[in-house]
Amino acid sequence: DEIPELIAAMDVLVHASLREGLARTLPQALATGRPVVSFDVDGAREVVFDDKTGYLVPPKDVDGLTAALGKLLGDGELRRRLGAEGRRLVDPMFRKERMVEQIAALYDELLAGKGAERG
């Protein structure tokens, strides 16, 4: 996959989708220390926090998206700070081991509930 290489070449990830769950590119960018500018839609607000990991702007607000991007591109220290905070946020949330544990726990819960209904 080229995604890690492409993200590594970026200073900021811009996510301009109007309808999407938690796009994989958002935590991927944050995990590599890249801040995110995104429209405030669905899953984006799970990992993008204003002036913490990036900026959320109202959907279809191209001027707001441009302003937030300009703010980050013009301030390397701000990019580094938000990128570092994004990495700290998503690292524990999206570790493979944690995700496997959560899926296994969900299966256990579902199987326990199903067995109780039968019994």
ABEGO torsion letter per residue (X at the ends): XAAAAAAAABABBBBABABBBBBAAAAAAAAAGBBBBBBBBEAAAAABBBGAAEBBBBBGBAAAAAAAAAAAAABAAAAAAAAAAAAAAAAAAABAAAAAAAAAAAAAAAAAAAAAAAX
